[in-house]
Amino acid sequence: MAWRHVESRPGLPPVHLAFSDASDGDLAVDLPAGELDLRRQALMAGEWTWLQQVHGPDVVRVDAPGAHAGAHADAAVTAAEGAVLSVQTADCAGVLLLGTGPGTVVVGAAHAGWRGLADGVLQAAVAQLREAGATRVEWLLGPCIGPAAYEFGEQDLALLVDRYGPSVATATASGAPALDLRAGVRVALAESGAHPLGVAGWSHDEVPCTATGAGPDGPAWFSWRARKETGRQAAVVRIGDGPR
């Protein structure tokens, strides 16, 4: 079932964060609305802002629950209590963001495939949190494809090495050139002055691999690269305890 966490800070409303897995069902945005909404509400109650993701750097500011649902963007941020922000992934990185300041809490959700990473979607999302009043930004990386399973073209890999340094280049289990997407996320967020969110039992260096992670009844996550699956998991965040 979904990995869930509640982050509490003195004087601020709690922040709920979750990453789904295959046992929570397919959360792709093109599913029938009724079926999809049931799965969404089981994962996190409230009005969802979901995105038509385009592998770019655009970020939407959500001022009320459900605002900008269906926007063409790859990240969203909000200070509105009860608004559920979501991104969908099947190998790409889903990153949840928590921004705090004096009397302020803002959150974000970002989808970072290699193109969005190269275009600066994570830096853009952090910048929006700071514009909304955050003086400290923390991040949590969800399950994504691991470098041992992510064979990558040498020309595109060279572009990412030029942008983020040699830590993003590695090799697959068979020795082919590979992208370490997790390393790219870490470098991009460090560049933005953001810090890993410390959560007991969750390692930012060893997040589960969507291509190889297995559950009791089969693959634990959907993976396009490994199995050409069209299903999607979700990374979601909400300020406050949601509808009662």
FIBATI-839818 format. One record per residue (C-alpha): residue number from 0; residue in three letters; x, y, z. Coordinates in Angstrom, 1 decimal, m for minus. Layout:
# FIBATI-839818
<NUM, ALA, <X, Y, Z>>;
...
END
This chain:
# FIBATI-839818
<0, MET, <0.0, 0.0, 0.0>>;
<1, ALA, <1.0, 3.7, m0.3>>;
<2, TRP, <3.8, 5.0, 1.7>>;
<3, ARG, <2.5, 7.8, 3.9>>;
<4, HIS, <4.0, 10.5, 6.2>>;
<5, VAL, <2.6, 13.4, 8.2>>;
<6, GLU, <5.1, 16.2, 8.9>>;
<7, SER, <4.2, 18.5, 11.8>>;
<8, ARG, <5.9, 21.8, 12.7>>;
<9, PRO, <5.1, 23.9, 15.8>>;
<10, GLY, <2.5, 26.5, 15.0>>;
<11, LEU, <1.8, 25.3, 11.5>>;
<12, PRO, <m0.9, 22.9, 10.1>>;
<13, PRO, <0.3, 19.3, 9.4>>;
<14, VAL, <1.5, 18.4, 6.0>>;
<15, HIS, <0.4, 15.0, 4.6>>;
<16, LEU, <2.7, 13.3, 2.0>>;
<17, ALA, <2.2, 10.0, 0.1>>;
<18, PHE, <3.6, 7.9, m2.7>>;
<19, SER, <1.3, 5.3, m4.1>>;
<20, ASP, <2.3, 1.9, m5.5>>;
<21, ALA, <0.7, m0.6, m7.8>>;
<22, SER, <m1.5, m2.1, m5.0>>;
<23, ASP, <m3.2, 1.3, m4.8>>;
<24, GLY, <m4.3, 0.9, m8.4>>;
<25, ASP, <m3.7, 2.8, m11.6>>;
<26, LEU, <m3.8, 6.6, m11.1>>;
<27, ALA, <m3.3, 7.6, m14.8>>;
<28, VAL, <m5.3, 10.8, m15.5>>;
<29, ASP, <m7.1, 9.3, m18.6>>;
<30, LEU, <m9.0, 6.6, m16.6>>;
<31, PRO, <m12.8, 6.9, m16.2>>;
<32, ALA, <m13.4, 9.7, m13.8>>;
<33, GLY, <m15.5, 7.8, m11.3>>;
<34, GLU, <m13.0, 5.0, m10.9>>;
<35, LEU, <m10.1, 7.4, m10.7>>;
<36, ASP, <m11.7, 9.6, m8.1>>;
<37, LEU, <m12.3, 6.6, m5.8>>;
<38, ARG, <m8.7, 5.6, m6.0>>;
<39, ARG, <m7.6, 9.2, m5.5>>;
<40, GLN, <m9.8, 9.7, m2.4>>;
<41, ALA, <m8.5, 6.4, m0.9>>;
<42, LEU, <m5.0, 7.7, m1.3>>;
<43, MET, <m5.6, 11.3, 0.0>>;
<44, ALA, <m9.0, 12.9, 0.6>>;
<45, GLY, <m9.7, 16.3, m0.9>>;
<46, GLU, <m10.0, 18.1, m4.2>>;
<47, TRP, <m7.0, 17.1, m6.4>>;
<48, THR, <m5.0, 19.3, m8.7>>;
<49, TRP, <m3.6, 17.0, m11.3>>;
<50, LEU, <m1.6, 17.9, m14.3>>;
<51, GLN, <m1.3, 17.1, m18.0>>;
<52, GLN, <2.4, 16.6, m17.7>>;
<53, VAL, <4.5, 17.7, m20.7>>;
<54, HIS, <8.1, 17.1, m19.5>>;
<55, GLY, <8.8, 20.8, m19.2>>;
<56, PRO, <9.6, 23.5, m16.5>>;
<57, ASP, <6.2, 25.1, m16.0>>;
<58, VAL, <4.8, 25.4, m12.5>>;
<59, VAL, <1.2, 26.4, m11.5>>;
<60, ARG, <0.3, 28.3, m8.3>>;
<61, VAL, <m2.8, 26.7, m6.8>>;
<62, ASP, <m4.9, 29.2, m4.8>>;
<63, ALA, <m7.8, 26.9, m3.9>>;
<64, PRO, <m8.5, 23.2, m3.7>>;
<65, GLY, <m8.9, 21.7, m7.3>>;
<66, ALA, <m7.6, 24.9, m9.0>>;
<67, HIS, <m5.7, 24.4, m12.2>>;
<68, ALA, <m6.7, 20.7, m12.5>>;
<69, GLY, <m5.7, 19.5, m15.9>>;
<70, ALA, <m3.2, 22.3, m16.5>>;
<71, HIS, <m0.3, 21.6, m18.9>>;
<72, ALA, <2.6, 21.8, m16.5>>;
<73, ASP, <4.9, 19.5, m14.5>>;
<74, ALA, <4.8, 21.1, m11.1>>;
<75, ALA, <2.3, 22.8, m8.7>>;
<76, VAL, <2.7, 24.7, m5.5>>;
<77, THR, <0.1, 25.9, m2.9>>;
<78, ALA, <m0.4, 27.5, 0.4>>;
<79, ALA, <m4.1, 26.6, 0.4>>;
<80, GLU, <m5.2, 24.2, 3.1>>;
<81, GLY, <m7.1, 21.2, 1.8>>;
<82, ALA, <m5.7, 21.4, m1.8>>;
<83, VAL, <m4.2, 18.1, m2.9>>;
<84, LEU, <m1.3, 18.5, m5.3>>;
<85, SER, <m0.4, 15.5, m7.4>>;
<86, VAL, <2.0, 14.3, m10.1>>;
<87, GLN, <1.9, 10.9, m11.9>>;
<88, THR, <4.9, 8.8, m12.6>>;
<89, ALA, <6.0, 5.5, m14.1>>;
<90, ASP, <9.8, 5.7, m13.8>>;
<91, CYS, <10.2, 9.5, m13.7>>;
<92, ALA, <10.9, 11.2, m10.4>>;
<93, GLY, <8.0, 12.4, m8.3>>;
<94, VAL, <9.3, 15.0, m5.9>>;
<95, LEU, <7.3, 16.4, m3.0>>;
<96, LEU, <8.3, 19.8, m1.5>>;
<97, LEU, <7.7, 21.5, 1.8>>;
<98, GLY, <8.4, 25.2, 2.3>>;
<99, THR, <8.3, 26.9, 5.7>>;
<100, GLY, <8.8, 30.4, 6.9>>;
<101, PRO, <7.6, 32.6, 9.7>>;
<102, GLY, <4.0, 31.6, 10.2>>;
<103, THR, <4.0, 30.1, 6.6>>;
<104, VAL, <3.7, 26.6, 5.1>>;
<105, VAL, <3.6, 26.0, 1.4>>;
<106, VAL, <3.9, 22.7, m0.5>>;
<107, GLY, <4.7, 21.5, m4.0>>;
<108, ALA, <4.7, 18.5, m6.2>>;
<109, ALA, <7.0, 18.1, m9.2>>;
<110, HIS, <7.3, 15.6, m12.0>>;
<111, ALA, <10.9, 15.3, m13.2>>;
<112, GLY, <11.8, 13.1, m16.1>>;
<113, TRP, <15.2, 13.7, m17.7>>;
<114, ARG, <13.8, 16.5, m20.0>>;
<115, GLY, <12.2, 18.3, m17.1>>;
<116, LEU, <15.3, 17.9, m15.1>>;
<117, ALA, <17.4, 19.4, m17.9>>;
<118, ASP, <14.9, 22.3, m18.3>>;
<119, GLY, <15.0, 23.1, m14.6>>;
<120, VAL, <11.5, 22.1, m13.4>>;
<121, LEU, <12.8, 21.4, m9.9>>;
<122, GLN, <14.5, 24.8, m9.6>>;
<123, ALA, <11.4, 26.5, m10.9>>;
<124, ALA, <9.2, 24.8, m8.3>>;
<125, VAL, <11.6, 25.8, m5.4>>;
<126, ALA, <11.6, 29.4, m6.7>>;
<127, GLN, <7.8, 29.4, m6.6>>;
<128, LEU, <7.8, 28.2, m3.0>>;
<129, ARG, <10.1, 31.0, m2.0>>;
<130, GLU, <7.9, 33.5, m3.8>>;
<131, ALA, <5.0, 32.2, m1.7>>;
<132, GLY, <6.9, 32.9, 1.5>>;
<133, ALA, <9.1, 29.9, 2.2>>;
<134, THR, <12.5, 30.7, 3.7>>;
<135, ARG, <13.4, 27.0, 4.0>>;
<136, VAL, <12.5, 24.3, 1.4>>;
<137, GLU, <12.8, 20.6, 1.9>>;
<138, TRP, <12.2, 17.8, m0.5>>;
<139, LEU, <11.2, 14.1, m0.6>>;
<140, LEU, <12.0, 11.9, m3.6>>;
<141, GLY, <9.6, 9.0, m4.4>>;
<142, PRO, <10.1, 5.7, m6.1>>;
<143, CYS, <11.7, 6.1, m9.6>>;
<144, ILE, <13.8, 4.2, m12.0>>;
<145, GLY, <17.2, 3.2, m10.6>>;
<146, PRO, <20.4, 3.7, m12.6>>;
<147, ALA, <21.0, 0.0, m13.0>>;
<148, ALA, <17.9, m0.2, m15.1>>;
<149, TYR, <18.0, 3.1, m16.9>>;
<150, GLU, <20.1, 2.6, m20.1>>;
<151, PHE, <20.5, 6.1, m21.7>>;
<152, GLY, <21.8, 7.5, m24.9>>;
<153, GLU, <25.3, 8.8, m24.8>>;
<154, GLN, <24.5, 12.2, m26.5>>;
<155, ASP, <21.7, 13.0, m24.1>>;
<156, LEU, <23.7, 11.8, m21.1>>;
<157, ALA, <26.5, 14.1, m22.1>>;
<158, LEU, <24.1, 17.0, m22.0>>;
<159, LEU, <23.0, 16.2, m18.5>>;
<160, VAL, <26.6, 15.7, m17.4>>;
<161, ASP, <27.4, 19.2, m18.7>>;
<162, ARG, <24.4, 20.6, m16.8>>;
<163, TYR, <24.7, 18.6, m13.5>>;
<164, GLY, <28.1, 17.1, m13.3>>;
<165, PRO, <29.6, 13.6, m13.6>>;
<166, SER, <27.5, 12.1, m10.7>>;
<167, VAL, <24.5, 11.7, m13.1>>;
<168, ALA, <26.5, 9.3, m15.4>>;
<169, THR, <26.8, 5.7, m14.5>>;
<170, ALA, <26.3, 2.2, m16.0>>;
<171, THR, <23.5, m0.3, m16.1>>;
<172, ALA, <23.8, m3.8, m14.6>>;
<173, SER, <25.0, m4.9, m18.0>>;
<174, GLY, <27.6, m2.1, m18.4>>;
<175, ALA, <25.7, 0.1, m20.8>>;
<176, PRO, <25.7, 3.9, m20.3>>;
<177, ALA, <23.0, 4.9, m17.8>>;
<178, LEU, <21.5, 8.0, m16.2>>;
<179, ASP, <21.3, 8.3, m12.4>>;
<180, LEU, <18.1, 10.3, m12.2>>;
<181, ARG, <18.2, 10.3, m8.4>>;
<182, ALA, <21.7, 12.0, m8.5>>;
<183, GLY, <20.3, 14.6, m10.9>>;
<184, VAL, <17.4, 15.4, m8.6>>;
<185, ARG, <19.8, 15.8, m5.7>>;
<186, VAL, <22.1, 18.1, m7.6>>;
<187, ALA, <19.3, 20.2, m9.0>>;
<188, LEU, <17.7, 20.7, m5.6>>;
<189, ALA, <21.0, 21.4, m3.8>>;
<190, GLU, <21.6, 24.0, m6.5>>;
<191, SER, <18.3, 25.6, m5.4>>;
<192, GLY, <19.3, 25.6, m1.8>>;
<193, ALA, <16.7, 23.0, m0.8>>;
<194, HIS, <17.4, 20.3, 1.8>>;
<195, PRO, <16.4, 16.6, 2.0>>;
<196, LEU, <13.4, 16.1, 4.3>>;
<197, GLY, <14.6, 13.8, 7.1>>;
<198, VAL, <12.1, 11.0, 7.5>>;
<199, ALA, <12.8, 7.9, 9.6>>;
<200, GLY, <13.2, 4.8, 7.4>>;
<201, TRP, <13.3, 6.7, 4.1>>;
<202, SER, <16.6, 7.1, 2.3>>;
<203, HIS, <16.9, 9.6, m0.5>>;
<204, ASP, <19.9, 7.7, m1.9>>;
<205, GLU, <18.1, 4.4, m2.0>>;
<206, VAL, <14.5, 5.0, m3.0>>;
<207, PRO, <12.8, 2.0, m4.5>>;
<208, CYS, <13.3, 1.3, m8.2>>;
<209, THR, <10.1, 1.2, m10.2>>;
<210, ALA, <11.6, m1.1, m12.9>>;
<211, THR, <12.9, m3.8, m10.5>>;
<212, GLY, <11.0, m3.4, m7.2>>;
<213, ALA, <8.9, m6.4, m6.5>>;
<214, GLY, <5.9, m7.0, m4.2>>;
<215, PRO, <4.3, m10.3, m3.0>>;
<216, ASP, <2.2, m10.5, m6.1>>;
<217, GLY, <4.4, m9.1, m8.8>>;
<218, PRO, <6.0, m5.7, m9.6>>;
<219, ALA, <5.5, m3.2, m6.8>>;
<220, TRP, <5.3, m0.2, m9.1>>;
<221, PHE, <4.3, 0.6, m12.7>>;
<222, SER, <7.2, 0.9, m15.1>>;
<223, TRP, <7.1, 2.1, m18.7>>;
<224, ARG, <10.8, 1.4, m19.3>>;
<225, ALA, <10.8, m2.1, m17.9>>;
<226, ARG, <7.4, m3.4, m19.0>>;
<227, LYS, <5.7, m0.8, m21.2>>;
<228, GLU, <3.0, m0.4, m18.6>>;
<229, THR, <0.6, 2.4, m19.1>>;
<230, GLY, <m0.4, 2.5, m15.4>>;
<231, ARG, <0.8, 5.4, m13.2>>;
<232, GLN, <1.5, 5.9, m9.5>>;
<233, ALA, <1.1, 9.2, m7.8>>;
<234, ALA, <3.0, 11.5, m5.5>>;
<235, VAL, <0.6, 13.7, m3.5>>;
<236, VAL, <0.8, 16.3, m0.8>>;
<237, ARG, <m1.8, 18.3, 1.2>>;
<238, ILE, <m1.7, 21.0, 3.9>>;
<239, GLY, <m4.1, 20.3, 6.8>>;
<240, ASP, <m6.1, 17.2, 7.7>>;
<241, GLY, <m8.5, 17.5, 4.8>>;
<242, PRO, <m12.3, 17.2, 4.6>>;
<243, ARG, <m14.2, 15.9, 7.6>>;
END
